[in-house]
Amino acid sequence: MPLGPVFRNTQQLAALATVRPLQDNAWIYRVLPFMAIVWFALEADATGIVYTFSAGSDIQAGPDAPVQSGATAGVFQQDNNMFDQYLGGPGDELALQIRETANVATTDINLVIRLEPSG
């Protein structure tokens, strides 16, 4: 598992809501201060969740990529195979938008982002 800054977040998503966890929580490393491999895992406890993830001007996943369901709120993935990896450069802003599309009353989502300095 990479060493470097980590962002963990569990939150409830209301029916048809949209959240931007990195922006909403003002994560200090949202704008990368160094070249980094961005390890990214996102899960939900129900279906109907989609996301878009970008680093700088490059969309890395999405738009509206499906989120894996079957999660338990607050239980974060530790398996490296569950993480996607993206490359970001110094000054790139990480942006994540998550939407609930199935009109479910509430859905819990778990998010882990780890930065591994690179190059």
N, CA, C and O atoms as a MOPAC input file, in Angstrom:
PM7 MOZYME 1SCF
protein

 N      0.85400 1    -1.17200 1     0.00000 1
 C      0.00000 1     0.00000 1     0.00000 1
 C      0.89800 1     1.23200 1     0.00000 1
 O      1.91200 1     1.25400 1     0.69700 1
 N      0.54300 1     2.24600 1    -0.76300 1
 C      1.39300 1     3.42700 1    -0.87800 1
 C      1.45400 1     4.23300 1     0.41800 1
 O      0.52300 1     4.23500 1     1.22300 1
 N      2.57000 1     4.90700 1     0.58500 1
 C      2.72000 1     5.83900 1     1.70000 1
 C      2.48600 1     7.24300 1     1.16600 1
 O      2.95800 1     7.58700 1     0.08300 1
 N      1.77400 1     8.03300 1     1.90800 1
 C      1.46200 1     9.39100 1     1.49200 1
 C      0.12300 1     9.79100 1     2.05900 1
 O     -0.48300 1     9.02700 1     2.81200 1
 N     -0.35500 1    10.97700 1     1.71300 1
 C     -1.63100 1    11.46400 1     2.24400 1
 C     -2.79500 1    10.54100 1     1.88400 1
 O     -2.83300 1     9.96100 1     0.79900 1
 N     -3.74400 1    10.41800 1     2.81700 1
 C     -4.92400 1     9.56600 1     2.62500 1
 C     -6.17900 1    10.37500 1     2.94500 1
 O     -6.21600 1    11.12100 1     3.92300 1
 N     -7.19700 1    10.21800 1     2.11600 1
 C     -8.51200 1    10.81800 1     2.35900 1
 C     -9.50200 1     9.67800 1     2.49600 1
 O     -9.65700 1     8.87200 1     1.57800 1
 N    -10.18500 1     9.60300 1     3.65600 1
 C    -11.23800 1     8.60600 1     3.88600 1
 C    -12.53100 1     9.34900 1     4.17600 1
 O    -12.54300 1    10.34200 1     4.90300 1
 N    -13.61000 1     8.86000 1     3.60300 1
 C    -14.88500 1     9.53000 1     3.79300 1
 C    -16.00700 1     8.51600 1     3.69000 1
 O    -16.04900 1     7.71900 1     2.75300 1
 N    -16.91500 1     8.54600 1     4.64900 1
 C    -18.16300 1     7.78900 1     4.58200 1
 C    -19.27700 1     8.81000 1     4.73400 1
 O    -19.24200 1     9.64600 1     5.63700 1
 N    -20.24900 1     8.74400 1     3.86700 1
 C    -21.37500 1     9.66500 1     4.00200 1
 C    -22.62100 1     9.06600 1     3.38900 1
 O    -22.56300 1     8.15400 1     2.56500 1
 N    -23.75400 1     9.60900 1     3.81600 1
 C    -25.02900 1     9.20100 1     3.24300 1
 C    -25.36000 1    10.12300 1     2.08800 1
 O    -25.14600 1    11.33500 1     2.13800 1
 N    -25.88100 1     9.51100 1     1.06500 1
 C    -26.27400 1    10.24300 1    -0.12900 1
 C    -27.79000 1    10.14400 1    -0.23800 1
 O    -28.33600 1     9.04400 1    -0.32500 1
 N    -28.46700 1    11.27400 1    -0.23400 1
 C    -29.92900 1    11.29800 1    -0.33200 1
 C    -30.36300 1    10.95400 1    -1.76000 1
 O    -29.55900 1    10.98000 1    -2.69200 1
 N    -31.64300 1    10.63300 1    -1.90700 1
 C    -32.20100 1    10.30100 1    -3.21900 1
 C    -31.93000 1    11.42100 1    -4.21000 1
 O    -32.21700 1    12.58900 1    -3.94600 1
 N    -31.36900 1    11.04400 1    -5.35900 1
 C    -31.09300 1    11.94900 1    -6.47900 1
 C    -30.12500 1    13.08400 1    -6.13700 1
 O    -30.07600 1    14.08900 1    -6.84800 1
 N    -29.36200 1    12.93400 1    -5.06400 1
 C    -28.40800 1    13.96600 1    -4.64100 1
 C    -27.08600 1    13.83200 1    -5.39100 1
 O    -26.76600 1    12.78000 1    -5.94500 1
 N    -26.33800 1    14.91700 1    -5.39200 1
 C    -24.98800 1    14.95900 1    -5.94000 1
 C    -24.07000 1    15.52600 1    -4.86600 1
 O    -24.39200 1    16.53100 1    -4.23200 1
 N    -22.91900 1    14.87300 1    -4.66400 1
 C    -21.92300 1    15.37400 1    -3.70300 1
 C    -20.56400 1    15.45300 1    -4.38500 1
 O    -20.29100 1    14.75300 1    -5.36000 1
 N    -19.73500 1    16.31400 1    -3.85000 1
 C    -18.35600 1    16.48700 1    -4.30200 1
 C    -17.46000 1    16.42600 1    -3.06700 1
 O    -17.06900 1    17.46500 1    -2.53500 1
 N    -17.12900 1    15.20600 1    -2.60200 1
 C    -16.47600 1    15.05600 1    -1.29400 1
 C    -15.13300 1    15.75700 1    -1.15000 1
 O    -14.83500 1    16.28200 1    -0.07700 1
 N    -14.32000 1    15.78000 1    -2.18800 1
 C    -13.01400 1    16.43400 1    -2.05300 1
 C    -13.16800 1    17.94500 1    -1.91500 1
 O    -12.46500 1    18.57700 1    -1.12600 1
 N    -14.07600 1    18.51200 1    -2.67500 1
 C    -14.33100 1    19.93900 1    -2.60000 1
 C    -15.09900 1    20.28900 1    -1.32400 1
 O    -14.77000 1    21.26500 1    -0.65000 1
 N    -16.11900 1    19.49800 1    -0.99300 1
 C    -16.96000 1    19.78300 1     0.16900 1
 C    -16.17000 1    19.71200 1     1.47400 1
 O    -16.46200 1    20.44600 1     2.41800 1
 N    -15.16800 1    18.82800 1     1.53000 1
 C    -14.37700 1    18.66700 1     2.75000 1
 C    -13.06800 1    19.43900 1     2.71400 1
 O    -12.27200 1    19.34600 1     3.64900 1
 N    -12.82900 1    20.20200 1     1.64700 1
 C    -11.64800 1    21.05200 1     1.50700 1
 C    -10.35000 1    20.30200 1     1.81100 1
 O     -9.50700 1    20.78700 1     2.56600 1
 N    -10.19700 1    19.09400 1     1.20700 1
 C     -8.97900 1    18.31000 1     1.41900 1
 C     -7.77900 1    19.09000 1     0.92100 1
 O     -7.76200 1    19.53700 1    -0.22600 1
 N     -6.78100 1    19.25900 1     1.76600 1
 C     -5.61300 1    20.07400 1     1.45100 1
 C     -4.85100 1    19.55600 1     0.22900 1
 O     -4.23200 1    20.34100 1    -0.48900 1
 N     -4.89100 1    18.23800 1    -0.01500 1
 C     -4.17200 1    17.65700 1    -1.14800 1
 C     -5.04400 1    17.51900 1    -2.38900 1
 O     -4.68800 1    16.81100 1    -3.33100 1
 N     -6.18700 1    18.20000 1    -2.38500 1
 C     -7.06200 1    18.17600 1    -3.56500 1
 C     -6.31400 1    18.72900 1    -4.78300 1
 O     -6.50400 1    18.25400 1    -5.90200 1
 N     -5.46500 1    19.73500 1    -4.55600 1
 C     -4.55900 1    20.21900 1    -5.59800 1
 C     -3.20700 1    19.58000 1    -5.30900 1
 O     -2.59000 1    19.85600 1    -4.28000 1
 N     -2.75400 1    18.73300 1    -6.21000 1
 C     -1.55100 1    17.95100 1    -5.96400 1
 C     -0.30400 1    18.83800 1    -5.89800 1
 O     -0.05100 1    19.61900 1    -6.81500 1
 N      0.47900 1    18.71900 1    -4.81000 1
 C      1.71700 1    19.49900 1    -4.71500 1
 C      2.89700 1    18.78300 1    -5.37300 1
 O      3.99100 1    19.34200 1    -5.45800 1
 N      2.68500 1    17.55400 1    -5.83800 1
 C      3.75200 1    16.75000 1    -6.42600 1
 C      3.14700 1    15.75400 1    -7.41600 1
 O      1.94100 1    15.50900 1    -7.40600 1
 N      3.99700 1    15.18600 1    -8.26700 1
 C      3.56300 1    14.10900 1    -9.15200 1
 C      3.15600 1    12.93700 1    -8.27400 1
 O      3.88200 1    12.57800 1    -7.34600 1
 N      2.00400 1    12.33600 1    -8.55400 1
 C      1.51400 1    11.27200 1    -7.67400 1
 C      0.73100 1    10.22700 1    -8.44400 1
 O      0.06500 1    10.51400 1    -9.43800 1
 N      0.83700 1     8.99500 1    -7.94400 1
 C     -0.10300 1     7.95300 1    -8.33300 1
 C     -1.26500 1     8.06900 1    -7.36000 1
 O     -1.07000 1     8.02000 1    -6.14600 1
 N     -2.45800 1     8.22200 1    -7.88400 1
 C     -3.65500 1     8.39600 1    -7.06900 1
 C     -4.35400 1     7.04900 1    -6.99100 1
 O     -4.87000 1     6.55800 1    -7.99500 1
 N     -4.37500 1     6.44400 1    -5.80100 1
 C     -5.07400 1     5.18300 1    -5.55100 1
 C     -6.49000 1     5.54500 1    -5.12700 1
 O     -6.67600 1     6.36300 1    -4.22700 1
 N     -7.48300 1     4.94800 1    -5.76200 1
 C     -8.87100 1     5.39700 1    -5.62600 1
 C     -9.79400 1     4.19900 1    -5.46000 1
 O     -9.78900 1     3.29700 1    -6.29800 1
 N    -10.59600 1     4.17500 1    -4.37900 1
 C    -11.60700 1     3.13200 1    -4.17700 1
 C    -12.90700 1     3.77600 1    -3.71300 1
 O    -12.90700 1     4.61900 1    -2.81500 1
 N    -14.00000 1     3.37800 1    -4.32600 1
 C    -15.31400 1     3.93300 1    -4.01800 1
 C    -16.32400 1     2.80200 1    -4.04400 1
 O    -16.38300 1     2.03900 1    -5.00800 1
 N    -17.12100 1     2.69100 1    -2.98500 1
 C    -18.15200 1     1.65100 1    -2.89500 1
 C    -19.42100 1     2.24000 1    -2.29900 1
 O    -19.38400 1     3.26800 1    -1.62200 1
 N    -20.53200 1     1.58500 1    -2.55700 1
 C    -21.82500 1     1.99800 1    -2.00900 1
 C    -22.55400 1     0.77100 1    -1.46400 1
 O    -22.23000 1    -0.36300 1    -1.81900 1
 N    -23.53900 1     1.00700 1    -0.60100 1
 C    -24.30300 1    -0.12500 1    -0.06800 1
 C    -25.55100 1    -0.42700 1    -0.89700 1
 O    -26.35500 1    -1.28000 1    -0.52100 1
 N    -25.71400 1     0.26600 1    -2.01400 1
 C    -26.84600 1     0.02200 1    -2.91200 1
 C    -26.41600 1     0.34800 1    -4.34200 1
 O    -25.38700 1     0.98700 1    -4.56300 1
 N    -27.20700 1    -0.09300 1    -5.29400 1
 C    -26.91900 1     0.21900 1    -6.69900 1
 C    -27.47900 1     1.59700 1    -7.03600 1
 O    -28.20500 1     2.19600 1    -6.24300 1
 N    -27.13500 1     2.08600 1    -8.21800 1
 C    -27.67400 1     3.35700 1    -8.68800 1
 C    -26.78300 1     4.54800 1    -8.41400 1
 O    -27.20900 1     5.69000 1    -8.58500 1
 N    -25.53900 1     4.30200 1    -7.98700 1
 C    -24.60000 1     5.39200 1    -7.73300 1
 C    -23.62000 1     5.44800 1    -8.89400 1
 O    -23.09500 1     4.41900 1    -9.32000 1
 N    -23.37300 1     6.65100 1    -9.40800 1
 C    -22.41100 1     6.86000 1   -10.49000 1
 C    -21.45100 1     7.96800 1   -10.08100 1
 O    -21.75900 1     8.79100 1    -9.21900 1
 N    -20.27100 1     7.97500 1   -10.72200 1
 C    -19.28900 1     9.00200 1   -10.37500 1
 C    -18.47900 1     9.42400 1   -11.59100 1
 O    -18.40000 1     8.71600 1   -12.59500 1
 N    -17.88000 1    10.60600 1   -11.46300 1
 C    -16.92100 1    11.12100 1   -12.42600 1
 C    -15.70800 1    11.58300 1   -11.63000 1
 O    -15.84500 1    12.33500 1   -10.66400 1
 N    -14.51900 1    11.13400 1   -12.03400 1
 C    -13.27900 1    11.49900 1   -11.34100 1
 C    -12.30600 1    12.08100 1   -12.35800 1
 O    -12.09900 1    11.51600 1   -13.43200 1
 N    -11.71000 1    13.22000 1   -12.00300 1
 C    -10.73700 1    13.83000 1   -12.90200 1
 C     -9.51900 1    14.31600 1   -12.12900 1
 O     -9.59000 1    14.63500 1   -10.94300 1
 N     -8.40600 1    14.36000 1   -12.84200 1
 C     -7.16100 1    14.93600 1   -12.33100 1
 C     -6.73500 1    15.98300 1   -13.34100 1
 O     -6.40900 1    15.65700 1   -14.48200 1
 N     -6.73600 1    17.24200 1   -12.92500 1
 C     -6.48400 1    18.31600 1   -13.87600 1
 C     -7.61100 1    18.37700 1   -14.88400 1
 O     -8.78400 1    18.30100 1   -14.51800 1
 N     -7.26100 1    18.51200 1   -16.14900 1
 C     -8.28900 1    18.60400 1   -17.19000 1
 C     -8.64600 1    17.23900 1   -17.77000 1
 O     -9.47700 1    17.15300 1   -18.67400 1
 N     -8.02800 1    16.16600 1   -17.26100 1
 C     -8.26300 1    14.82800 1   -17.79100 1
 C     -9.30400 1    14.08000 1   -16.96500 1
 O     -9.13400 1    13.91100 1   -15.75700 1
 N    -10.37900 1    13.63300 1   -17.60800 1
 C    -11.35000 1    12.77300 1   -16.92700 1
 C    -10.76100 1    11.37900 1   -16.87800 1
 O    -10.48800 1    10.76900 1   -17.91200 1
 N    -10.56700 1    10.88000 1   -15.66700 1
 C     -9.94400 1     9.58100 1   -15.47200 1
 C    -10.97500 1     8.45500 1   -15.45200 1
 O    -10.68900 1     7.34600 1   -15.90600 1
 N    -12.16300 1     8.72800 1   -14.93300 1
 C    -13.22600 1     7.73300 1   -14.84900 1
 C    -14.55600 1     8.44200 1   -15.05300 1
 O    -14.80800 1     9.49500 1   -14.46900 1
 N    -15.39500 1     7.85800 1   -15.88000 1
 C    -16.69600 1     8.45300 1   -16.14700 1
 C    -16.68500 1     9.12600 1   -17.50500 1
 O    -15.82000 1     8.82500 1   -18.32700 1
 N    -17.61100 1    10.01900 1   -17.76400 1
 C    -18.61000 1    10.48200 1   -16.80400 1
 C    -19.63500 1     9.39100 1   -16.47700 1
 O    -19.97500 1     8.54400 1   -17.30300 1
 N    -20.09100 1     9.45600 1   -15.27100 1
 C    -21.14000 1     8.57200 1   -14.77100 1
 C    -20.75900 1     7.09400 1   -14.81300 1
 O    -21.53300 1     6.25600 1   -15.27400 1
 N    -19.56000 1     6.78600 1   -14.32800 1
 C    -19.13800 1     5.39500 1   -14.17800 1
 C    -19.89200 1     4.78200 1   -12.99900 1
 O    -20.09400 1     5.46000 1   -11.99200 1
 N    -20.31400 1     3.52300 1   -13.09600 1
 C    -21.06300 1     2.91300 1   -11.98800 1
 C    -20.15400 1     2.61700 1   -10.79300 1
 O    -18.98500 1     2.26800 1   -10.95500 1
 N    -20.71500 1     2.76300 1    -9.60000 1
 C    -20.00700 1     2.46700 1    -8.35400 1
 C    -20.36900 1     1.04900 1    -7.93100 1
 O    -21.52800 1     0.64500 1    -8.01400 1
 N    -19.37000 1     0.29800 1    -7.47900 1
 C    -19.60400 1    -1.06600 1    -6.99300 1
 C    -20.50200 1    -1.02300 1    -5.77200 1
 O    -20.30000 1    -0.19900 1    -4.88000 1
 N    -21.48900 1    -1.90100 1    -5.72600 1
 C    -22.38200 1    -1.97500 1    -4.57100 1
 C    -21.96600 1    -3.12700 1    -3.66900 1
 O    -21.09700 1    -3.92000 1    -4.03100 1
 N    -22.58400 1    -3.22300 1    -2.49700 1
 C    -22.30500 1    -4.30200 1    -1.56100 1
 C    -21.45100 1    -3.87600 1    -0.38500 1
 O    -21.03000 1    -4.72100 1     0.40600 1
 N    -21.18800 1    -2.60400 1    -0.25200 1
 C    -20.34800 1    -2.09800 1     0.83700 1
 C    -21.11600 1    -2.04200 1     2.15000 1
 O    -22.34500 1    -2.10700 1     2.17400 1
 N    -20.37200 1    -1.92000 1     3.23000 1
 C    -20.91900 1    -1.65400 1     4.55600 1
 C    -20.40500 1    -0.28900 1     4.98600 1
 O    -19.20300 1    -0.03200 1     4.91900 1
 N    -21.29400 1     0.58200 1     5.42300 1
 C    -20.89500 1     1.94300 1     5.79600 1
 C    -19.76200 1     1.91800 1     6.81800 1
 O    -19.84700 1     1.24400 1     7.84400 1
 N    -18.70100 1     2.66500 1     6.51600 1
 C    -17.58200 1     2.79000 1     7.43000 1
 C    -16.56000 1     1.67500 1     7.36200 1
 O    -15.55100 1     1.73200 1     8.06500 1
 N    -16.78700 1     0.65900 1     6.53500 1
 C    -15.82300 1    -0.43100 1     6.37900 1
 C    -15.06900 1    -0.18000 1     5.07400 1
 O    -15.61900 1    -0.33500 1     3.98500 1
 N    -13.80300 1     0.21000 1     5.20400 1
 C    -13.02400 1     0.62400 1     4.04800 1
 C    -12.23700 1    -0.52900 1     3.44700 1
 O    -11.75900 1    -1.40700 1     4.16600 1
 N    -12.10600 1    -0.52500 1     2.15600 1
 C    -11.36000 1    -1.56000 1     1.44400 1
 C     -9.88500 1    -1.50400 1     1.80100 1
 O     -9.29700 1    -0.42400 1     1.85500 1
 N     -9.29300 1    -2.64600 1     2.04100 1
 C     -7.86200 1    -2.74500 1     2.28100 1
 C     -7.16500 1    -3.52600 1     1.17700 1
 O     -5.93600 1    -3.54000 1     1.10600 1
 N     -7.93100 1    -4.16800 1     0.32500 1
 C     -7.39900 1    -4.99500 1    -0.74400 1
 C     -6.91400 1    -4.10900 1    -1.89800 1
 O     -7.69600 1    -3.35400 1    -2.47500 1
 N     -5.63400 1    -4.20200 1    -2.22700 1
 C     -5.08200 1    -3.38500 1    -3.30900 1
 C     -5.79800 1    -3.60400 1    -4.63500 1
 O     -5.82400 1    -2.70900 1    -5.48000 1
 N     -6.38000 1    -4.79100 1    -4.82600 1
 C     -7.06400 1    -5.07400 1    -6.08100 1
 C     -8.33500 1    -4.25000 1    -6.24800 1
 O     -8.84700 1    -4.13700 1    -7.36100 1
 N     -8.84700 1    -3.68300 1    -5.18300 1
 C    -10.06600 1    -2.87600 1    -5.24400 1
 C     -9.78500 1    -1.42900 1    -5.66500 1
 O    -10.71500 1    -0.68100 1    -5.96700 1
 N     -8.51600 1    -1.03800 1    -5.68600 1
 C     -8.15700 1     0.34400 1    -5.98000 1
 C     -7.85100 1     0.52700 1    -7.46300 1
 O     -7.12600 1    -0.26800 1    -8.06200 1
 N     -8.41300 1     1.58500 1    -8.04600 1
 C     -7.98000 1     2.03500 1    -9.36600 1
 C     -6.78800 1     2.94500 1    -9.15200 1
 O     -6.63700 1     3.52700 1    -8.07800 1
 N     -5.93600 1     3.07500 1   -10.16600 1
 C     -4.77300 1     3.94700 1   -10.06900 1
 C     -4.78900 1     4.93900 1   -11.22000 1
 O     -5.03100 1     4.57500 1   -12.37100 1
 N     -4.52600 1     6.20100 1   -10.88900 1
 C     -4.45900 1     7.26300 1   -11.88200 1
 C     -3.20100 1     8.07200 1   -11.62100 1
 O     -2.67300 1     8.06100 1   -10.51000 1
 N     -2.72300 1     8.76800 1   -12.62800 1
 C     -1.53000 1     9.58800 1   -12.49000 1
 C     -1.92600 1    11.05700 1   -12.50700 1
 O     -2.69700 1    11.49400 1   -13.36100 1
 N     -1.39400 1    11.80900 1   -11.56100 1
 C     -1.65000 1    13.24200 1   -11.50300 1
 C     -0.34200 1    14.00000 1   -11.38200 1
 O      0.60800 1    13.51900 1   -10.76500 1
 N     -0.29600 1    15.18400 1   -11.97300 1
 C      0.91200 1    16.00000 1   -11.94000 1
 C      0.79900 1    17.14900 1   -10.95600 1
 O     -0.29300 1    17.46000 1   -10.48100 1
 N      1.93200 1    17.78500 1   -10.64600 1
 C      1.90900 1    18.93200 1    -9.72900 1
 C      0.94400 1    20.00700 1   -10.23400 1
 O      0.98200 1    20.38300 1   -11.40600 1
 N      0.08700 1    20.49300 1    -9.34900 1
 C     -0.88800 1    21.51700 1    -9.70600 1
 C     -2.20200 1    20.98000 1   -10.22500 1
 O     -3.16000 1    21.74000 1   -10.36700 1
 N     -2.27700 1    19.68100 1   -10.51500 1
 C     -3.55300 1    19.09600 1   -10.95700 1
 C     -4.54600 1    19.10900 1    -9.80100 1
 O     -4.19400 1    18.76300 1    -8.67300 1
 N     -5.77600 1    19.50500 1   -10.07600 1
 C     -6.82600 1    19.45000 1    -9.06000 1
 C     -7.59500 1    18.14600 1    -9.23200 1
 O     -8.07300 1    17.82600 1   -10.32000 1
 N     -7.70300 1    17.39800 1    -8.13100 1
 C     -8.51700 1    16.18600 1    -8.12700 1
 C     -9.96200 1    16.58600 1    -7.90400 1
 O    -10.26700 1    17.32100 1    -6.96600 1
 N    -10.84400 1    16.11200 1    -8.75100 1
 C    -12.26300 1    16.44500 1    -8.64100 1
 C    -13.07600 1    15.15600 1    -8.71700 1
 O    -12.84700 1    14.31200 1    -9.58300 1
 N    -14.01000 1    15.02000 1    -7.81200 1
 C    -14.86600 1    13.84500 1    -7.75700 1
 C    -16.30200 1    14.28600 1    -7.56800 1
 O    -16.61700 1    15.04800 1    -6.65400 1
 N    -17.16800 1    13.79900 1    -8.43900 1
 C    -18.60500 1    14.03800 1    -8.31700 1
 C    -19.29900 1    12.68700 1    -8.22800 1
 O    -19.06800 1    11.80700 1    -9.05700 1
 N    -20.15900 1    12.52500 1    -7.20800 1
 C    -20.89400 1    11.27200 1    -7.00300 1
 C    -22.38200 1    11.60500 1    -7.02700 1
 O    -22.83000 1    12.54400 1    -6.36900 1
 N    -23.15500 1    10.81100 1    -7.80600 1
 C    -24.59800 1    11.05500 1    -7.92800 1
 C    -25.38200 1     9.79700 1    -7.62000 1
 O    -24.96600 1     8.68800 1    -7.95500 1
 N    -26.52200 1     9.98400 1    -6.97800 1
 C    -27.47800 1     8.90000 1    -6.73100 1
 C    -28.52700 1     9.00000 1    -7.82900 1
 O    -29.14100 1    10.05200 1    -8.00800 1
 N    -28.73700 1     7.90700 1    -8.56900 1
 C    -29.64000 1     7.96200 1    -9.73100 1
 C    -30.86500 1     7.06400 1    -9.61000 1
 O    -31.74200 1     7.10400 1   -10.47400 1
 N    -30.94300 1     6.24600 1    -8.54400 1
 C    -32.02000 1     5.25300 1    -8.44200 1
 C    -33.17700 1     5.71400 1    -7.56500 1
 O    -34.14700 1     4.97800 1    -7.38000 1
 N    -33.08400 1     6.92100 1    -7.02500 1
 C    -34.12600 1     7.48800 1    -6.16600 1
 C    -34.35400 1     6.63400 1    -4.90900 1
 O    -35.48600 1     6.45600 1    -4.45900 1
 N    -33.25400 1     6.11500 1    -4.35700 1
 C    -33.27900 1     5.36500 1    -3.09300 1
 C    -33.23100 1     6.38100 1    -1.96000 1
 O    -32.51900 1     7.38000 1    -2.06500 1
 N    -33.97400 1     6.14900 1    -0.87800 1
 C    -34.07900 1     7.12300 1     0.22100 1
 C    -32.70100 1     7.61200 1     0.67800 1
 O    -32.44600 1     8.81500 1     0.64700 1
 N    -31.81300 1     6.71700 1     1.09700 1
 C    -30.43000 1     7.08600 1     1.42000 1
 C    -29.51400 1     5.93100 1     1.03500 1
 O    -29.88200 1     4.76000 1     1.13100 1
 N    -28.34300 1     6.28400 1     0.60800 1
 C    -27.32000 1     5.30000 1     0.24900 1
 C    -26.02800 1     5.71100 1     0.93900 1
 O    -25.64600 1     6.88000 1     0.89700 1
 N    -25.35300 1     4.75700 1     1.57500 1
 C    -24.05500 1     5.02600 1     2.19500 1
 C    -22.95800 1     4.77200 1     1.17400 1
 O    -22.98700 1     3.78600 1     0.43800 1
 N    -21.98300 1     5.68800 1     1.14400 1
 C    -20.83600 1     5.51200 1     0.26200 1
 C    -19.55300 1     5.58400 1     1.08800 1
 O    -19.45100 1     6.35200 1     2.04500 1
 N    -18.58300 1     4.77000 1     0.69700 1
 C    -17.24300 1     4.76800 1     1.29000 1
 C    -16.25600 1     5.16800 1     0.20500 1
 O    -16.31000 1     4.66100 1    -0.91600 1
 N    -15.35600 1     6.08000 1     0.54600 1
 C    -14.35900 1     6.56400 1    -0.38600 1
 C    -12.99600 1     6.55400 1     0.27600 1
 O    -12.85000 1     7.00600 1     1.41200 1
 N    -11.99800 1     6.04300 1    -0.42400 1
 C    -10.59900 1     6.12500 1     0.02600 1
 C     -9.77400 1     6.61200 1    -1.15700 1
 O     -9.85200 1     6.05900 1    -2.25500 1
 N     -8.98300 1     7.65100 1    -0.92000 1
 C     -8.02000 1     8.11900 1    -1.90500 1
 C     -6.66700 1     8.17500 1    -1.21600 1
 O     -6.52200 1     8.79800 1    -0.16400 1
 N     -5.67400 1     7.51800 1    -1.81600 1
 C     -4.31500 1     7.53200 1    -1.29000 1
 C     -3.40100 1     8.10700 1    -2.36300 1
 O     -3.52800 1     7.77700 1    -3.54200 1
 N     -2.49000 1     8.96100 1    -1.95000 1
 C     -1.52000 1     9.53300 1    -2.86900 1
 C     -0.15600 1     8.89600 1    -2.64300 1
 O      0.32000 1     8.80600 1    -1.51100 1
 N      0.45700 1     8.46300 1    -3.71900 1
 C      1.80200 1     7.90700 1    -3.65800 1
 C      2.71100 1     8.81100 1    -4.49000 1
 O      2.59600 1     8.84300 1    -5.71500 1
 N      3.61700 1     9.54900 1    -3.83400 1
 C      4.53400 1    10.39700 1    -4.59900 1
 C      5.24500 1     9.57700 1    -5.67100 1
 O      5.65700 1     8.44200 1    -5.43100 1
 N      5.38000 1    10.16900 1    -6.85500 1
 C      5.95300 1     9.45600 1    -7.98400 1
 C      6.87700 1    10.39100 1    -8.76200 1
 O      6.52800 1    11.53800 1    -9.04200 1
 N      8.03400 1     9.89600 1    -9.09800 1
 C      8.96300 1    10.63200 1    -9.95300 1
 C      9.45000 1    11.85400 1    -9.31900 1
 O     10.24200 1    12.58500 1    -9.91500 1

